[in-house]
Amino acid sequence: MEDGKKKIWICLLTVVLAAILIGVIYYYSAPREQGAEGFLIRETGEESYAF
């Protein structure tokens, strides 16, 4: 039983470390925005809604 618990902990630790690694890679590879403030782009023209 102890061997099974050890394998589960190793598996969970591997999954958590992989998630952290993927998050760090994503964070540093995401393009940076130049301004700190966001902006909205309004499309010109007539809006149509489907009912």
PyRosetta script that sets phi, psi and omega in degrees:
from pyrosetta import init, pose_from_sequence

init()
pose = pose_from_sequence("MEDGKKKIWICLLTVVLAAILIGVIYYYSAPREQGAEGFLIRETGEESYAF")
pose.set_psi(1, -37.8)
pose.set_omega(1, 179.2)
pose.set_phi(2, -63.1)
pose.set_psi(2, -37.1)
pose.set_omega(2, -179.4)
pose.set_phi(3, -65.6)
pose.set_psi(3, -37.1)
pose.set_omega(3, 178.9)
pose.set_phi(4, -67.4)
pose.set_psi(4, -41.8)
pose.set_omega(4, 178.0)
pose.set_phi(5, -64.1)
pose.set_psi(5, -38.6)
pose.set_omega(5, 179.7)
pose.set_phi(6, -64.8)
pose.set_psi(6, -40.4)
pose.set_omega(6, 178.8)
pose.set_phi(7, -65.6)
pose.set_psi(7, -38.7)
pose.set_omega(7, 178.4)
pose.set_phi(8, -64.3)
pose.set_psi(8, -44.2)
pose.set_omega(8, 179.0)
pose.set_phi(9, -63.2)
pose.set_psi(9, -40.4)
pose.set_omega(9, 178.3)
pose.set_phi(10, -64.1)
pose.set_psi(10, -41.3)
pose.set_omega(10, 179.2)
pose.set_phi(11, -64.6)
pose.set_psi(11, -45.2)
pose.set_omega(11, 179.3)
pose.set_phi(12, -64.0)
pose.set_psi(12, -41.7)
pose.set_omega(12, 178.5)
pose.set_phi(13, -62.5)
pose.set_psi(13, -40.9)
pose.set_omega(13, 178.0)
pose.set_phi(14, -62.8)
pose.set_psi(14, -42.8)
pose.set_omega(14, 180.0)
pose.set_phi(15, -65.1)
pose.set_psi(15, -43.8)
pose.set_omega(15, 179.9)
pose.set_phi(16, -64.9)
pose.set_psi(16, -44.2)
pose.set_omega(16, 179.0)
pose.set_phi(17, -65.1)
pose.set_psi(17, -37.1)
pose.set_omega(17, 177.0)
pose.set_phi(18, -65.2)
pose.set_psi(18, -40.4)
pose.set_omega(18, 178.7)
pose.set_phi(19, -64.4)
pose.set_psi(19, -41.1)
pose.set_omega(19, 177.7)
pose.set_phi(20, -64.4)
pose.set_psi(20, -43.8)
pose.set_omega(20, 179.8)
pose.set_phi(21, -62.7)
pose.set_psi(21, -43.7)
pose.set_omega(21, 178.3)
pose.set_phi(22, -63.8)
pose.set_psi(22, -40.7)
pose.set_omega(22, 178.0)
pose.set_phi(23, -63.1)
pose.set_psi(23, -42.0)
pose.set_omega(23, 179.3)
pose.set_phi(24, -66.0)
pose.set_psi(24, -43.0)
pose.set_omega(24, 178.6)
pose.set_phi(25, -62.8)
pose.set_psi(25, -43.2)
pose.set_omega(25, 178.9)
pose.set_phi(26, -63.7)
pose.set_psi(26, -42.2)
pose.set_omega(26, -178.4)
pose.set_phi(27, -61.6)
pose.set_psi(27, -43.3)
pose.set_omega(27, -177.2)
pose.set_phi(28, -82.5)
pose.set_psi(28, -17.2)
pose.set_omega(28, 179.6)
pose.set_phi(29, -96.0)
pose.set_psi(29, -11.1)
pose.set_omega(29, 179.5)
pose.set_phi(30, -70.2)
pose.set_psi(30, 139.5)
pose.set_omega(30, -180.0)
pose.set_phi(31, -66.8)
pose.set_psi(31, 142.3)
pose.set_omega(31, -179.4)
pose.set_phi(32, -89.1)
pose.set_psi(32, 140.1)
pose.set_omega(32, 174.0)
pose.set_phi(33, -86.4)
pose.set_psi(33, 145.2)
pose.set_omega(33, -175.9)
pose.set_phi(34, -76.0)
pose.set_psi(34, -40.9)
pose.set_omega(34, -178.5)
pose.set_phi(35, -96.4)
pose.set_psi(35, 151.5)
pose.set_omega(35, 178.7)
pose.set_phi(36, -79.5)
pose.set_psi(36, -22.7)
pose.set_omega(36, -178.5)
pose.set_phi(37, -96.2)
pose.set_psi(37, 145.0)
pose.set_omega(37, 176.7)
pose.set_phi(38, -88.2)
pose.set_psi(38, 172.7)
pose.set_omega(38, 177.2)
pose.set_phi(39, -147.9)
pose.set_psi(39, 157.3)
pose.set_omega(39, 179.0)
pose.set_phi(40, -106.5)
pose.set_psi(40, 143.4)
pose.set_omega(40, 175.8)
pose.set_phi(41, -111.1)
pose.set_psi(41, 118.3)
pose.set_omega(41, 179.0)
pose.set_phi(42, -97.8)
pose.set_psi(42, 126.9)
pose.set_omega(42, 179.6)
pose.set_phi(43, -79.3)
pose.set_psi(43, 131.5)
pose.set_omega(43, 178.1)
pose.set_phi(44, -81.4)
pose.set_psi(44, 148.4)
pose.set_omega(44, 179.3)
pose.set_phi(45, 121.0)
pose.set_psi(45, -178.0)
pose.set_omega(45, -176.8)
pose.set_phi(46, -85.6)
pose.set_psi(46, 135.8)
pose.set_omega(46, 177.8)
pose.set_phi(47, -91.1)
pose.set_psi(47, 140.5)
pose.set_omega(47, 177.0)
pose.set_phi(48, -126.2)
pose.set_psi(48, 143.0)
pose.set_omega(48, -178.0)
pose.set_phi(49, -121.4)
pose.set_psi(49, 137.4)
pose.set_omega(49, 177.7)
pose.set_phi(50, -93.0)
pose.set_psi(50, 131.2)
pose.set_omega(50, 179.3)
pose.set_phi(51, -103.7)
pose.dump_pdb("model.pdb")
